[in-house]
Amino acid sequence: MSDTNTSQEPVLSDEQILEFEQQIKDEEAQKIPLVCQEASIDTLEEEFKDNEPFLKKISNLSKVHDKIRKCRGDGNCFYRALSFAWFESAMKDTAKYNERLAKLKQTCELLESSGFEKLAFEDFYDVALQQYESLNQNDPDMLLVGFQSDEISNAIVMHFRFIASAFLRIHAAEYEPFLIDEMVSIDEFCSMHVEAFGRESDHLQIIALSRALDVPIQVVYLDGGVGNEAAIHEFWPSDQDEREKIKTPIKLIYRPGHYDILYEKM
């Protein structure tokens, strides 16, 4: 008999590969704060100085927008960017503050209605509520410090993840058809992709939070496609909101795999 070597390289499971990829992301992400100070949109031009298609789109964006606020690219950037912008814009508007405070308090009922045990979310909710109620001190620096704290910022991220999950679970019949290609149920999707800390977000999560929080979200997509204008996707809480367009959307900017906050010129 010939002496053959039957040993093989160990085969990593999908879960192990995801963990490995996440570890690399986390190590890279540690280099910047969870939420950064506002910066000029010119920083995007520096970031993509060797990417001509991106530069053209950024140049056109800068006609209407002048600032960007970057968030750490740790897989939670959508939730962190959205929640910070949701808090920040409420701080500048008393009516909006009161409306969103009531909405935040209602999220407990939403979560329990979808099957979440209070014990699973109450700590995250308490942190989110406490941070939100501190907005009445009208201190932007304190808001930023809170969102730069791992304990506070990550608790808010988890509460917003749970809100998205609860909404999708309750409206499973409406959103499960979108998961045909993934061949998973809405419950499986929520467990794997919505509730899991560090997992990136897509359209379903954006739709869920827009509707659950009753807030329009506008996402500017920065990519290398043809044309000089960045694509804009709008997510409205209801058909009526989309028709009337009275509410001001929260603006995010997306480039492959990452969300930040975008500000219009005042």
QUIQUIMO-V604338 format. One record per backbone hydrogen bond with DSSP energy under -1.0 kcal/mol. NH is the residue of the N-H (numbers start at 1). CO is the residue of the C=O. If there is no record, write none. Layout:
BEGIN
nh:NH co:CO
nh:NH co:CO
END
This chain:
BEGIN
nh:4 co:2
nh:17 co:13
nh:18 co:14
nh:19 co:15
nh:20 co:16
nh:21 co:17
nh:22 co:18
nh:23 co:19
nh:24 co:20
nh:25 co:21
nh:26 co:22
nh:27 co:23
nh:28 co:24
nh:29 co:25
nh:30 co:26
nh:31 co:28
nh:32 co:29
nh:36 co:70
nh:39 co:68
nh:41 co:66
nh:43 co:40
nh:44 co:41
nh:46 co:42
nh:47 co:43
nh:48 co:44
nh:49 co:46
nh:51 co:48
nh:55 co:51
nh:56 co:52
nh:57 co:53
nh:58 co:54
nh:59 co:55
nh:60 co:56
nh:61 co:57
nh:62 co:58
nh:63 co:60
nh:64 co:61
nh:65 co:61
nh:66 co:263
nh:67 co:263
nh:68 co:39
nh:69 co:261
nh:72 co:34
nh:74 co:72
nh:80 co:76
nh:81 co:77
nh:82 co:78
nh:83 co:79
nh:84 co:80
nh:85 co:81
nh:86 co:82
nh:87 co:83
nh:88 co:84
nh:89 co:85
nh:91 co:87
nh:93 co:90
nh:97 co:93
nh:98 co:94
nh:99 co:95
nh:100 co:96
nh:101 co:97
nh:102 co:98
nh:103 co:99
nh:104 co:100
nh:105 co:101
nh:106 co:102
nh:110 co:106
nh:111 co:107
nh:112 co:108
nh:113 co:109
nh:114 co:110
nh:115 co:112
nh:116 co:111
nh:120 co:117
nh:122 co:118
nh:125 co:121
nh:126 co:122
nh:127 co:123
nh:128 co:124
nh:129 co:125
nh:130 co:126
nh:131 co:127
nh:132 co:128
nh:133 co:129
nh:134 co:130
nh:135 co:132
nh:136 co:133
nh:137 co:134
nh:138 co:135
nh:143 co:139
nh:144 co:140
nh:145 co:141
nh:146 co:142
nh:147 co:143
nh:148 co:144
nh:149 co:146
nh:153 co:149
nh:154 co:150
nh:155 co:151
nh:156 co:152
nh:157 co:153
nh:158 co:154
nh:159 co:155
nh:160 co:156
nh:161 co:157
nh:162 co:158
nh:163 co:159
nh:164 co:160
nh:165 co:161
nh:166 co:162
nh:167 co:163
nh:168 co:164
nh:169 co:165
nh:170 co:166
nh:171 co:167
nh:172 co:169
nh:175 co:171
nh:176 co:172
nh:178 co:175
nh:179 co:176
nh:180 co:177
nh:183 co:179
nh:189 co:185
nh:190 co:186
nh:191 co:187
nh:192 co:188
nh:193 co:189
nh:194 co:190
nh:195 co:190
nh:199 co:196
nh:206 co:202
nh:207 co:203
nh:208 co:204
nh:209 co:205
nh:210 co:206
nh:211 co:207
nh:212 co:208
nh:213 co:209
nh:215 co:210
nh:217 co:235
nh:218 co:250
nh:219 co:233
nh:220 co:252
nh:221 co:231
nh:222 co:254
nh:233 co:219
nh:235 co:217
nh:242 co:238
nh:243 co:239
nh:244 co:240
nh:245 co:241
nh:250 co:216
nh:252 co:218
nh:253 co:260
nh:254 co:220
nh:255 co:258
nh:258 co:255
nh:260 co:253
nh:261 co:69
nh:262 co:251
nh:263 co:67
nh:265 co:64
END
